[in-house]
Amino acid sequence: MYGRVYSRVLHRASSYRLKVYRKVPFQTALNCPFSSWSPSRSDQSFCTGEESGVWTRSCCHFSTREDLDFQQSLVQINSILRSNEQTVNVPEFDGRALSAVRKFNSNHLPANTPNEDRRSAATCLQSKGMLFGVFDGHGGWACAQAVSERLLYYIAVAMMPKQTLEELDKCMELGRPVPPILQWYKHHSDFNYRESAPLYIRHLRVFWQELLDNEEHEEGMSPQEALSCAFRRLDADISLEAQVPLPSDLMKSTAIQVAFAGCTACVAHVGTDGIHVANAGDCRAVLGVQNSDGSWSAVPLSKDHNSQNQDELERIRAQHPPSERDTVVTEERLLGVLMPLRAFGDVRFKWSVELQQSILASLEAGVDLDSLNLYQYTPPNYLTPPYLEVTPEITYHKLRPQDRFLILGTDGLWDEFSSEEAVRLVGEHLSGIHLQAPVSPSERKLKLGQMHELLLKRRARASPALDKNAATHLIRHALGTGEYGELSQERLASMLALPEDLARMYRDDITVTVVYLNYDLARPRHS
């Protein structure tokens, strides 16, 4: 695949010059109840982009033949790849319990401008475990942004026992300091919806007040119940917020943007009892397992919700009349438009046409709908909505001594790698050992040229890692792997130097989080 893409890239952009964009200002993460919504930075203005191949794209810079230079040095390549990387070491004991996580590495690399992927990581302070999420936006970044800020709060609140929720609500009622819910791990480039923070907090409080009224919520939900409930409740709140009156035009337009855009989500709760993964869409979670001989195996902890998943196709078709069986999914997309078959937001696939038109008409006169990526557009064969839901598919895995790490990635990573390839790369990066299979009897009969090719592949696998961060290591290999598995600086430079109107044609936004597990917790204890 890469040989074809590489030649097309070089042919189309052989005389371009690299265009450098400014970095986002620094933001300090705070450890407070709603720290992700704290006004800790100046407002930022972003233009939004639409899903490639379906919507028109606004605010784009279109390249000319003077815009790109492929002669980037290794220093420049490293600067681009590492600008969003994050490494966090987790204390073995946090004052309440042993941690199931040793550390985590994370990174993302945009193809869209701005990036439509988001990521989140936090420790639950009023319940147990850590939460990690990756979110892949489409129709712009608005929905992924809102979900990345809010979903982990909903999950954490759902797991909290009633006594803790009562204390939380009493503090809110009396205006006292609220016990912190999450300890966030933020990157300095992370952006927050400051203007919408009061709305988000208010609806989170309504959620926990409803839990307080539930007689069965005494001990809090299990991670599995909390994940399922939080996904569905947040999506319902996103839909509601786009329909009700709000205090300001900015809050109103933001709420509508979030609802009409969409995002997929894959979230893992990692606790001492094991890993729960909730997935809606085509992000993916894969467990890296080290076998007794030192080799690596990939254990899938999620299933992609797209047209390649036959169970998913049958689920959607069963929800609509037989007359729509051939139109619900066409050209491998929902109604011929949307690739993922589960998602947050995307009310264009959930609301009636009349409700959509009414909400868009409610925006203040003079608002440029194009600038908000909002269009009067109805998918073809839109007969019996809703066609889309966010209910996650949940997987549980009990932690074992051989379980070493968990990879969460948006589909931009899995477009380039299989799960097995990603696990092997991270496993060899972790151990520093590149296992080579013995030369087979058939390989011993290879001709000289074929043997030379085999040796090149083996040497490529044994090359030392350039990155300490495993997420960066994966992204580098995803974009820069050559014909024999070697890292090609020229290939990597060409992929990174593409201007924004070309980049999305050859790669997607890539977001990766690698969670290293405290597998010692799973070892048998001897008296």
C-alpha positions in Angstrom: 0.0 0.0 0.0 2.7 2.4 1.0 4.6 2.1 -2.2 1.6 3.3 -4.1 0.7 6.1 -1.7 4.3 7.3 -1.5 4.7 7.6 -5.3 1.5 9.5 -5.6 2.5 11.8 -2.8 5.9 12.6 -4.4 4.3 13.0 -7.8 1.7 15.5 -6.6 3.8 17.5 -4.2 7.4 17.3 -5.5 7.9 21.1 -5.4 5.8 22.2 -2.4 7.3 24.1 0.6 6.5 23.2 4.2 4.0 25.6 5.9 4.4 25.8 9.7 1.4 26.6 12.0 1.7 28.2 15.4 1.4 26.0 18.5 -1.5 26.3 21.0 -0.6 28.3 24.1 0.3 26.5 27.3 -2.4 25.4 29.7 -1.8 24.1 33.2 -3.9 21.2 34.4 -5.6 21.7 37.7 -6.7 19.1 40.2 -10.2 20.3 41.2 -13.7 19.0 40.9 -14.3 20.4 37.4 -10.7 21.2 36.4 -11.2 20.4 32.8 -13.7 23.3 32.6 -11.5 25.8 34.6 -10.8 29.2 32.9 -7.0 28.5 32.8 -6.3 29.9 29.3 -7.3 32.5 26.8 -10.1 31.7 24.4 -9.0 30.2 21.1 -10.8 30.5 17.8 -10.8 27.4 15.6 -12.2 26.8 12.1 -13.9 23.4 11.7 -13.7 20.8 9.1 -16.2 18.3 7.8 -15.9 14.6 7.1 -13.8 13.9 4.1 -15.8 12.9 1.0 -19.2 13.9 2.3 -19.2 17.5 3.6 -17.6 20.6 2.2 -14.6 22.0 4.2 -14.3 25.5 5.4 -11.3 27.6 6.5 -8.8 25.5 4.5 -5.5 26.7 3.2 -5.1 25.3 -0.4 -1.6 24.5 -1.4 0.3 25.8 -4.3 3.3 24.4 -6.0 5.5 26.7 -3.8 4.2 25.4 -0.5 6.1 22.3 0.4 9.7 21.1 0.8 10.3 17.4 1.6 13.8 18.0 2.7 13.1 17.9 6.4 15.8 16.9 8.8 15.4 14.2 11.5 15.3 17.1 14.0 12.3 18.6 12.2 10.6 15.3 11.9 11.1 14.5 15.6 9.8 18.0 16.6 6.5 17.4 14.6 6.0 13.8 15.9 6.8 14.7 19.6 5.0 18.0 19.9 1.8 16.4 21.4 3.4 13.4 23.2 2.7 12.8 26.9 4.3 10.4 29.4 2.8 10.0 32.9 4.2 7.7 35.6 1.5 6.6 38.1 2.3 6.1 41.8 2.1 2.5 42.8 -0.1 3.4 45.8 -2.3 6.5 45.7 -3.3 6.5 49.4 -6.4 4.3 48.8 -5.3 1.2 46.9 -2.6 -0.2 44.6 -2.8 1.1 41.1 -3.4 -1.3 38.2 -1.5 1.1 35.9 2.3 1.7 36.0 2.4 4.5 33.5 1.0 5.6 30.2 2.2 7.1 27.0 0.0 9.1 24.7 0.3 11.1 21.5 -1.7 12.4 18.5 -0.8 13.6 15.1 -3.4 15.6 13.1 -4.2 15.3 9.4 -7.2 17.6 9.5 -6.8 21.2 10.4 -7.8 21.5 13.2 -7.3 18.0 14.5 -10.7 16.2 14.9 -9.3 13.5 17.4 -9.3 14.0 21.2 -8.0 12.0 24.1 -8.6 11.9 27.9 -7.0 10.3 30.9 -7.9 10.6 34.6 -7.8 8.9 38.0 -11.2 8.4 39.8 -10.8 10.1 43.2 -14.2 9.1 44.7 -14.2 5.6 43.3 -11.5 3.2 42.1 -9.5 2.9 38.9 -8.3 5.0 36.1 -10.1 6.0 32.9 -8.6 6.4 29.4 -10.4 7.5 26.3 -9.8 8.2 22.6 -12.4 10.1 20.5 -12.5 10.4 16.8 -14.6 13.3 15.6 -16.3 13.7 12.2 -18.2 16.6 10.7 -15.7 18.8 12.6 -14.1 18.5 16.0 -16.9 20.0 18.2 -18.5 16.7 19.4 -15.2 15.0 20.1 -14.2 18.0 22.1 -17.3 18.0 24.3 -17.3 14.3 24.8 -13.6 14.2 25.8 -14.3 16.9 28.4 -17.5 15.4 29.8 -17.7 11.6 29.5 -15.2 10.6 32.1 -17.1 12.8 34.7 -20.3 10.9 33.9 -18.6 7.5 34.3 -17.0 8.5 37.6 -20.2 9.9 39.0 -22.1 6.8 38.1 -19.6 4.6 40.0 -19.8 6.8 43.2 -21.8 5.4 46.1 -24.9 7.3 47.3 -23.2 8.6 50.4 -20.5 10.3 48.4 -23.0 11.8 45.9 -25.0 13.2 48.8 -21.9 15.0 50.1 -21.2 16.2 46.6 -24.7 17.6 46.2 -24.7 19.2 49.7 -21.5 21.1 48.9 -22.9 22.4 45.7 -26.1 23.4 47.4 -24.3 25.3 50.2 -21.6 26.8 48.0 -18.8 24.9 49.7 -15.7 23.5 48.0 -16.7 20.3 46.2 -14.7 17.2 46.7 -12.6 16.5 43.6 -14.1 13.8 41.3 -11.2 13.3 38.9 -7.5 13.9 38.7 -7.0 14.8 35.1 -3.8 14.3 33.1 -3.8 17.1 30.6 -1.5 18.0 27.8 -0.6 21.7 27.5 -2.3 22.0 24.1 -5.7 20.7 25.3 -8.6 23.0 24.7 -11.7 23.4 26.8 -15.2 24.8 26.2 -15.0 27.5 28.9 -18.2 29.3 27.9 -20.2 26.0 28.2 -18.7 24.9 31.5 -21.7 26.1 33.7 -24.1 24.2 31.4 -22.0 21.0 31.6 -21.8 21.2 35.4 -25.5 21.8 35.7 -26.4 18.8 33.6 -23.8 16.6 35.4 -25.5 17.6 38.7 -28.9 16.7 37.4 -27.5 13.3 36.5 -26.2 12.6 40.0 -29.4 13.9 41.5 -31.3 11.3 39.5 -28.9 8.7 40.8 -29.6 9.8 44.4 -33.4 9.3 43.8 -32.7 5.7 42.6 -33.1 3.4 45.6 -30.9 0.8 43.9 -27.9 3.1 43.7 -26.7 2.6 47.2 -23.2 1.3 46.5 -22.8 2.9 43.1 -22.7 1.2 39.7 -20.2 -1.4 38.6 -17.7 -0.2 35.9 -19.7 -2.0 33.2 -23.0 -0.4 34.3 -21.4 3.0 34.7 -19.8 2.9 31.2 -23.1 1.9 29.5 -25.2 4.4 31.4 -22.7 7.3 31.0 -22.4 6.9 27.2 -26.2 6.9 26.7 -26.9 9.7 29.3 -24.2 12.1 27.8 -25.6 11.6 24.3 -29.1 12.4 25.6 -27.8 15.5 27.2 -26.0 16.6 24.0 -29.3 16.2 22.1 -31.3 18.1 24.8 -28.8 21.0 25.0 -29.2 21.7 21.3 -33.0 22.0 21.7 -33.5 24.1 24.8 -33.0 27.9 25.3 -29.5 28.8 26.5 -28.2 32.0 28.2 -25.9 33.1 25.3 -25.7 32.9 21.5 -22.2 31.4 21.9 -23.5 28.6 24.1 -26.4 28.0 21.8 -24.3 27.8 18.7 -21.7 25.5 20.5 -24.5 23.2 21.6 -25.9 22.9 18.1 -22.4 22.4 16.6 -21.7 19.6 19.1 -25.0 17.8 18.4 -24.8 18.0 14.6 -21.1 16.9 14.5 -20.3 13.4 15.8 -17.6 11.3 17.3 -16.8 7.7 18.1 -15.4 6.8 21.5 -13.4 4.0 23.1 -13.0 4.2 26.9 -11.2 1.9 29.2 -11.7 1.6 33.0 -8.5 0.0 34.4 -8.9 -1.3 38.0 -7.2 -4.0 40.1 -10.0 -6.4 39.2 -9.4 -6.0 35.5 -10.2 -3.9 32.4 -13.6 -2.8 31.2 -13.7 -1.3 27.7 -16.7 0.5 26.3 -16.6 1.1 22.5 -19.0 2.9 20.2 -17.7 3.3 16.6 -14.4 2.3 15.0 -11.8 3.3 17.5 -10.1 0.2 19.0 -8.7 -1.3 22.2 -6.1 -4.1 22.0 -4.3 -5.9 24.9 -0.6 -6.7 24.5 0.2 -10.1 26.0 3.7 -11.6 26.4 3.8 -15.3 25.9 6.0 -17.7 27.8 8.6 -17.8 24.9 8.9 -14.0 24.9 6.8 -13.4 21.8 3.7 -11.1 21.7 0.0 -11.7 21.1 -2.8 -9.3 20.6 -6.1 -9.8 22.4 -8.9 -7.6 21.0 -11.0 -5.8 23.7 -13.3 -4.1 21.2 -15.0 -4.7 17.9 -15.1 -2.1 15.1 -18.7 -0.8 14.5 -18.5 -0.4 10.7 -19.8 -2.2 7.6 -17.1 -4.9 8.0 -18.8 -6.1 11.1 -21.6 -8.4 9.9 -23.3 -8.6 13.4 -23.4 -4.8 13.4 -25.0 -4.7 9.9 -27.7 -7.1 11.0 -28.4 -5.2 14.2 -29.0 -2.0 12.2 -31.1 -3.7 9.5 -33.3 -5.4 12.1 -34.3 -1.9 13.5 -35.9 -0.8 10.2 -38.6 -2.2 7.9 -37.6 -4.9 5.4 -38.1 -2.4 2.6 -35.0 -0.5 3.8 -32.7 -3.5 4.1 -30.8 -2.5 1.0 -30.6 1.2 1.7 -29.7 1.4 5.4 -26.1 0.8 4.6 -24.9 1.5 1.1 -21.3 1.9 -0.2 -20.1 0.7 3.2 -21.6 3.7 4.9 -24.7 4.4 7.0 -27.3 5.7 4.4 -24.3 6.0 2.1 -22.8 8.8 4.2 -21.4 7.8 7.6 -18.6 5.3 8.1 -19.0 4.4 11.8 -22.3 2.7 12.8 -22.4 4.0 16.4 -21.5 7.5 17.5 -22.2 10.4 19.8 -24.0 13.4 18.4 -24.8 13.1 14.7 -28.4 14.1 15.3 -28.7 14.3 11.5 -29.1 10.5 11.7 -31.2 10.6 14.9 -33.7 13.4 14.8 -36.7 13.9 12.5 -36.1 16.2 9.5 -38.7 18.6 11.0 -36.8 18.9 14.3 -33.5 19.4 12.5 -34.9 22.2 10.4 -36.5 23.8 13.4 -33.3 23.9 15.5 -31.2 25.3 12.7 -33.9 28.0 12.1 -33.7 28.9 15.8 -30.2 30.3 15.4 -29.9 34.0 15.5 -30.4 35.8 12.2 -27.1 36.6 10.6 -25.3 33.5 11.9 -23.2 31.9 9.1 -24.3 28.3 9.1 -21.4 27.4 6.8 -18.9 28.7 9.3 -20.4 26.4 11.9 -20.4 23.5 9.5 -24.2 23.3 9.7 -26.1 22.6 6.5 -29.7 21.9 5.5 -28.8 18.4 4.4 -30.8 15.2 4.7 -29.2 11.8 4.0 -30.7 9.8 1.2 -33.5 7.3 2.2 -34.0 9.0 5.5 -37.4 7.3 6.2 -37.5 5.8 9.7 -35.1 7.6 12.1 -33.2 7.1 14.3 -30.6 5.2 12.3 -27.7 5.7 14.8 -27.2 5.2 18.5 -24.3 5.5 20.9 -25.0 2.4 23.2 -21.5 1.0 23.7 -20.4 -2.6 23.3 -18.6 -3.5 26.6 -15.8 -6.0 27.1 -14.4 -7.2 30.4 -10.9 -8.8 30.8 -9.5 -10.0 34.1 -5.9 -9.0 34.6 -3.4 -11.8 34.2 0.4 -12.0 34.9 1.1 -12.1 31.1 -0.9 -8.9 30.3 1.6 -6.1 29.8 -0.1 -3.1 28.1 -3.3 -1.8 26.6 -3.4 0.2 23.3 -6.2 2.6 22.6 -6.2 4.1 19.2 -8.4 6.0 16.8 -9.0 4.5 13.3 -6.2 6.5 11.8 -3.8 4.1 13.5 -5.7 0.9 12.5 -5.8 2.1 8.9 -2.1 1.6 8.8 -1.5 -1.3 11.2 -3.2 -4.5 12.2 -3.7 -5.1 15.9 -1.0 -7.7 15.9 1.6 -5.4 14.3 0.8 -2.6 16.8 1.3 -5.0 19.7 4.5 -6.4 18.3 5.9 -2.9 17.9 5.0 -1.8 21.4 6.1 -5.1 22.9 9.5 -5.0 21.3 9.8 -1.3 22.3 9.1 -2.3 25.9 11.4 -5.3 26.1 14.1 -4.1 23.8 14.2 -7.6 22.3 13.4 -8.2 18.7 12.6 -11.9 18.3 13.3 -13.4 15.0 11.7 -16.7 13.9 14.2 -19.4 12.8 14.8 -19.6 9.1 12.3 -22.1 7.8 13.1 -25.0 5.4 11.4 -23.2 2.6 13.4 -20.0 3.3 16.6 -22.0 3.0 15.7 -22.7 -0.6 15.4 -19.0 -1.5 17.4 -17.6 -4.3 20.1 -15.1 -3.6 17.9 -12.0 -4.3 15.1 -13.4 -2.2 17.4 -14.2 0.7 18.8 -10.6 0.5 15.2 -9.3 0.8 14.5 -11.6 3.8 17.7 -10.3 5.5 16.7 -6.7 4.9 13.3 -7.4 6.6 15.0 -9.0 9.6 17.5 -6.2 10.0 14.7 -3.7 9.8 12.9 -5.4 12.7 16.1 -5.2 14.8 16.7 -1.5 14.4 16.8 0.5 17.6 13.8 2.6 18.7 14.1 6.4 18.2 11.4 7.3 20.7 11.1 6.7 24.4 7.3 7.3 24.1 5.6 4.1 22.7 2.7 6.1 21.3 5.1 8.2 19.2 7.0 5.0 18.3 3.7 3.6 16.8 2.9 6.8 14.9 6.4 7.0 13.5 6.1 3.4 12.2 2.6 3.9 10.9 3.7 6.7 8.6 7.3 5.9 7.9 7.6 2.1 7.4 9.2 1.2 4.1 9.0 -1.8 1.8 11.0 -4.1 4.1 9.7 -2.9 7.4 12.5 -0.4 7.7 12.0 3.2 8.8 12.3 5.5 5.8 13.1 9.1 6.8 12.2 10.3 3.3 8.9 8.6 3.3 8.1 9.9 6.8 9.1 13.5 5.8 6.9 13.4 2.8 3.9 12.3 4.8 4.4 14.9 7.5 5.0 17.7 5.0 1.8 17.4 3.1 -0.3 20.6 3.2 -3.7 20.4 4.9 -5.7 20.1 1.7 -3.6 17.0 0.7 -2.8 15.4 4.1 -6.4 14.1 4.7 -6.3 12.3 1.3 -3.4 10.1 2.4 -3.8 9.7 6.1 -6.2 10.3 9.0 -5.8 12.0 12.4 -4.0 9.5 14.6 -4.4 9.3 18.4 -2.8 6.6 20.5 -2.6 5.9 24.2 -0.5 3.0 25.5 -1.3 2.0 29.1 1.3 -0.1 30.9 -0.3 -2.5 33.3 0.8 -3.5 36.8 0.6 -7.2 36.0 2.3 -8.0 39.4 -1.2 -7.6 40.9 -2.4 -10.6 39.0 0.5 -12.9 40.3 -0.6 -15.5 42.9 0.2 -14.5 46.5 2.1 -17.0 48.6 1.8 -17.0 52.4 
